[in-house]
């Protein structure tokens, strides 16, 4: 009896050891999804490096197909938007305000003409005949800042626009509306397929330029989207491909609005000085007024700002030296209430030996202050639906150092004059516009229509 119990316990022990030491079966491999049956790649033309509204983004979409797929949807689009972020310390240090705004989403739907024919060379298939249909989801709104009466209407997006009769665009796919000869669902065999595209950027002056900042960023890119299914599965696979795009705004600097002169005048301040005996009593001898003059209001990056300073002296003050401190700043105003100012350029001009007898002084500061070449153009509020604004301002501080003839205190029999040194300071502030100018010879951009000339 004892032997049977011992044999049973030994058998249970050996069974337990076998269970413990038994290796787990290998995991079952997942079913193939064929998600990499196709890959996308976008190649843009090298020129131009920066695009303007009214131009077309040209390039090629390369589709590398490893096995035959059924295509349901192909779209190539120029997409861009504003990413706004701001931190406010009024509520808490961790509070952040974020906002995403889609500014541009204009693209084309790619389809293929039905009935692929054989080429004259045996065994070689004639290359695909691609068709594209404009598919504009988001378009920038029009602005009332300029007169756009000369702009022609873009018309209906579904209108047929074929490029087969144009030698310039003959290498790009034809633009047409859907018809019976166009396949909405087609197959692509296992090889490399190349689609030449030309995406027009809407001609509008409310498209902001590409810019990245610690508070916001405005980015554009060309996006290709492919929806397909494989022969083994009916599941829809979606793949995307991105290519960054540098875009400039179309800010007309040759319009009458910006070609008019600008005169900014400081506050007319009285010239006061204390008496020799009663320091708290101020007497006035007149006033001084300073003004700044610029022949136009808009400039390009790298341009010099022709600046002239005019001082009108209607007092007994006799200046002997004038110091002009000029600063060009970039102000970023966010709708959340945050505003930041950054100095991007500045200079100090000292004018010695000026005549104190002149009632009017002209200080020439032409070509001394310039706009940095890397500056972005002005971003108006209507470009971002009043979420963001980038403004450039010129701050001028005029300091006059000279003398003034004062009388002796009251009730004094000796009325001879004495000289006192004093300083007068005037502050002037005015905004300027940083514009853009397309520097390309593309036939697609009609500058006269684009800027309203």
Long-range contacts (C-beta under 8 A, 24 or more apart in sequence): 32-232, 33-233, 33-235, 33-237, 34-67, 34-230, 34-232, 34-233, 34-237, 35-237, 35-239, 36-66, 37-65, 37-66, 37-67, 37-69, 37-228, 37-230, 37-237, 38-63, 38-64, 38-65, 38-66, 38-69, 38-188, 38-226, 38-228, 38-239, 39-63, 39-64, 39-239, 40-64, 40-224, 40-226, 40-239, 40-240, 40-241, 41-241, 42-76, 42-222, 42-224, 42-241, 42-242, 42-243, 43-243, 44-222, 44-243, 44-245, 47-440, 48-440, 48-442, 49-246, 50-246, 50-247, 50-248, 51-201, 51-245, 51-246, 51-247, 51-248, 52-201, 52-247, 52-248, 52-250, 52-436, 52-438, 52-440, 52-445, 53-201, 53-202, 53-203, 53-204, 53-205, 53-207, 53-247, 53-249, 53-250, 53-450, 54-201, 54-202, 54-203, 54-250, 54-444, 54-445, 54-446, 54-450, 55-200, 55-201, 55-438, 55-440, 55-442, 55-444, 55-445, 56-198, 56-199, 56-200, 56-201, 56-444, 57-197, 57-198, 57-199, 57-201, 57-222, 57-245, 58-172, 58-196, 58-197, 58-198, 58-199, 59-196, 59-197, 59-222, 59-243, 60-194, 60-195, 60-196, 60-197, 61-110, 61-194, 61-195, 61-197, 61-224, 61-241, 62-192, 62-193, 62-194, 62-195, 63-188, 63-192, 63-193, 63-194, 63-195, 63-226, 64-192, 64-193, 65-188, 65-189, 65-190, 65-191, 65-192, 65-193, 66-190, 67-190, 67-230, 67-231, 68-187, 68-188, 68-189, 68-190, 68-230, 68-231, 69-187, 69-188, 69-228, 69-229, 69-230, 69-231, 70-185, 70-186, 70-187, 70-228, 70-229, 70-230, 70-231, 71-185, 71-186, 71-187, 71-188, 71-226, 71-227, 71-228, 72-185, 72-227, 72-228, 72-229, 72-236, 73-109, 73-225, 73-226, 73-227, 74-109, 74-110, 74-111, 74-195, 74-224, 74-225, 74-226, 74-227, 75-107, 75-108, 75-109, 75-110, 75-135, 75-224, 75-225, 76-107, 76-108, 76-110, 76-132, 76-195, 76-197, 76-199, 76-222, 76-223, 76-224, 76-225, 77-105, 77-106, 77-107, 77-108, 77-135, 77-137, 77-199, 77-222, 77-223, 77-225, 78-104, 78-105, 78-106, 78-107, 78-199, 78-201, 78-220, 78-221, 78-222, 78-245, 79-104, 79-105, 79-107, 79-220, 79-221, 79-222, 79-223, 80-104, 80-105, 80-210, 80-218, 80-219, 80-220, 80-221, 80-245, 80-247, 81-218, 81-219, 82-208, 82-216, 82-217, 82-218, 82-384, 82-387, 82-388, 83-216, 83-217, 83-218, 83-219, 84-215, 84-216, 84-334, 84-387, 84-388, 85-215, 85-216, 86-215, 86-334, 86-336, 86-338, 88-336, 88-337, 88-338, 97-336, 99-387, 101-384, 101-385, 101-387, 102-138, 103-138, 103-140, 103-207, 103-208, 103-218, 103-383, 103-384, 104-138, 104-139, 104-140, 104-201, 104-202, 104-207, 104-220, 105-136, 105-137, 105-138, 106-134, 106-136, 106-137, 106-138, 106-139, 106-199, 106-200, 106-201, 106-202, 107-134, 107-135, 107-136, 107-137, 107-199, 107-223, 108-132, 108-133, 108-134, 108-135, 108-175, 108-197, 108-199, 109-133, 109-134, 109-135, 110-173, 110-195, 110-197, 111-178, 111-182, 111-183, 111-184, 111-186, 112-182, 112-183, 112-186, 113-181, 113-182, 113-183, 114-180, 114-181, 114-182, 114-183, 115-181, 128-193, 130-173, 130-174, 130-195, 130-196, 131-173, 131-174, 131-175, 131-176, 131-182, 132-173, 132-174, 132-175, 132-176, 132-197, 133-158, 133-175, 133-176, 133-177, 133-178, 134-158, 134-161, 134-175, 136-202, 139-202, 139-204, 140-202, 140-204, 140-206, 140-207, 140-383, 141-204, 141-206, 141-382, 142-204, 142-206, 143-204, 143-205, 143-206, 143-380, 143-382, 143-383, 144-382, 145-205, 145-257, 145-380, 145-382, 146-205, 146-252, 146-255, 146-257, 146-451, 146-452, 147-452, 148-205, 148-452, 149-452, 150-448, 150-449, 150-452, 151-203, 151-449, 151-450, 151-452, 152-449, 154-202, 163-198, 168-443, 169-198, 171-196, 172-196, 172-197, 172-198, 173-197, 173-198, 188-228, 200-444, 201-247, 203-250, 203-449, 203-450, 204-250, 205-249, 205-250, 205-251, 205-252, 205-450, 206-380, 206-382, 206-383, 207-247, 207-249, 207-250, 207-383, 208-249, 208-379, 208-383, 208-384, 209-247, 209-248, 209-249, 209-376, 209-377, 209-379, 209-436, 210-245, 210-246, 210-247, 210-248, 211-376, 211-379, 211-390, 213-332, 215-332, 215-334, 215-338, 215-340, 216-332, 216-334, 216-388, 219-244, 220-244, 220-245, 220-246, 220-247, 221-245, 248-377, 248-436, 248-438, 249-377, 249-379, 249-383, 249-436, 250-436, 250-438, 250-450, 250-451, 251-298, 251-377, 251-378, 251-433, 251-434, 251-435, 251-436, 252-298, 252-435, 252-450, 252-451, 252-452, 252-453, 253-296, 253-298, 253-299, 253-300, 253-433, 253-435, 253-436, 253-437, 254-451, 254-453, 255-451, 255-452, 255-453, 257-297, 258-296, 258-297, 258-298, 258-433, 258-435, 259-296, 259-297, 259-298, 260-296, 260-297, 261-293, 261-294, 261-295, 261-296, 262-293, 262-294, 262-296, 262-297, 262-430, 262-432, 263-291, 263-292, 263-293, 264-291, 264-292, 264-396, 264-428, 264-429, 264-430, 265-289, 265-290, 265-291, 265-428, 266-290, 266-291, 266-398, 266-426, 266-427, 266-428, 267-426, 267-427, 269-424, 269-426, 270-315, 271-315, 271-316, 271-317, 271-404, 271-422, 271-424, 273-404, 273-406, 273-420, 273-422, 275-406, 275-409, 275-410, 276-406, 276-408, 276-409, 276-418, 277-409, 277-410, 278-409, 283-406, 285-315, 285-316, 285-317, 285-404, 286-313, 286-314, 286-315, 286-316, 286-317, 287-314, 287-315, 288-312, 288-313, 288-314, 288-315, 288-317, 288-400, 288-424, 288-426, 289-314, 289-426, 290-396, 290-398, 290-426, 290-428, 291-428, 292-394, 292-396, 292-428, 292-430, 294-430, 294-432, 297-432, 297-433, 298-432, 298-433, 298-434, 298-435, 299-371, 299-432, 299-433, 299-434, 299-435, 300-371, 300-434, 300-435, 300-436, 300-437, 301-371, 301-372, 301-373, 301-374, 301-375, 301-377, 301-434, 302-370, 302-371, 302-372, 302-373, 303-370, 303-371, 304-366, 304-367, 304-368, 304-369, 304-370, 304-371, 305-369, 305-370, 305-371, 305-394, 305-432, 306-366, 306-367, 307-365, 307-366, 307-368, 307-369, 307-394, 308-362, 308-363, 308-364, 308-365, 308-366, 309-361, 309-362, 309-363, 309-365, 309-396, 309-398, 310-360, 310-361, 310-362, 310-363, 311-360, 311-361, 311-363, 311-398, 311-400, 311-426, 312-359, 312-360, 313-358, 313-359, 313-360, 313-361, 314-359, 315-404, 316-404, 316-405, 317-400, 317-402, 317-403, 317-404, 317-422, 317-424, 318-356, 318-357, 318-402, 318-403, 318-404, 318-405, 319-354, 319-356, 319-361, 319-400, 319-401, 319-402, 319-424, 320-352, 320-353, 320-354, 320-356, 320-401, 320-402, 320-403, 321-350, 321-351, 321-352, 321-353, 321-354, 321-400, 321-401, 321-402, 322-350, 322-351, 322-354, 322-361, 322-363, 322-398, 322-399, 322-400, 322-401, 323-348, 323-349, 323-350, 323-351, 323-398, 323-399, 323-401, 324-348, 324-349, 324-350, 324-351, 324-363, 324-365, 324-396, 324-397, 324-398, 324-399, 325-396, 325-397, 325-399, 326-365, 326-368, 326-369, 326-394, 326-395, 326-396, 327-394, 327-395, 327-396, 328-369, 328-371, 328-392, 328-393, 328-394, 329-392, 329-393, 329-394, 329-395, 330-375, 330-390, 330-391, 330-392, 331-390, 331-391, 331-392, 331-393, 332-388, 332-389, 332-390, 333-388, 333-389, 333-390, 333-391, 334-387, 334-388, 335-386, 335-387, 335-388, 344-372, 344-375, 345-369, 345-370, 345-371, 345-372, 356-402, 356-403, 369-394, 371-434, 375-434, 376-434, 377-434, 377-435, 377-436, 378-433, 378-434, 378-435, 391-431, 392-431, 392-432, 392-433, 392-434, 393-429, 393-430, 393-431, 393-432, 394-429, 394-430, 394-431, 394-432, 395-427, 395-428, 395-429, 396-427, 396-428, 396-429, 397-425, 397-426, 397-427, 397-428, 398-425, 398-426, 398-427, 398-428, 399-423, 399-424, 399-425, 400-424, 400-425, 400-426
